[in-house]
Amino acid sequence: MTHNEIILDDDSFLVSETDEKGIIKFASDDFCKIAEYDIDELIGKPHNIVRHPDMPRAAFKDLWDTVKKGDIWSGFVKNKSKSGKSYWVYATVYPYKDKDGNDGYISCRTKVVSRKEIDYYDKLYKSMRD
């Protein structure tokens, strides 16, 4: 961890589940630890509670357009913790239907492999911000 950035451990595996509106229904211990929230602070809150302001709207539009079609989305995401520190993840979001036929989404996130990837996406996302 640097002063303003959290670096995930190699074996970190952050998992969250949301409903069709992006409201958190589940968050793993790793997710809570990295995001610096207690589970009770996350359940029932919009997942964008961890959205970093550097992330362009277009990236999340692409994510939602993809998963609402029933397809899996993967990509690099810069999030922010409760204390305002940033952390990068490689996220994969899986759409599903629950037993009642309601849409839901599971997001699994791991450590970004290299600083080169982080630097590339940081520059790309800054160029896309509106």
Buried (B, 14 or more C-beta within 10 A) or exposed (E): EEEEEBBBEEEBBBBBBBBBEBEBBBBBEBBBBBBBBEEEBBEEBEBEBBBBEBBBEEBBEEBEEBBEEEEEBEBBBBBBBBEEBBBBBBBBBBBEEEEEEEBBBBBBBBBBEEEEEBEEBBEEBEEEEE
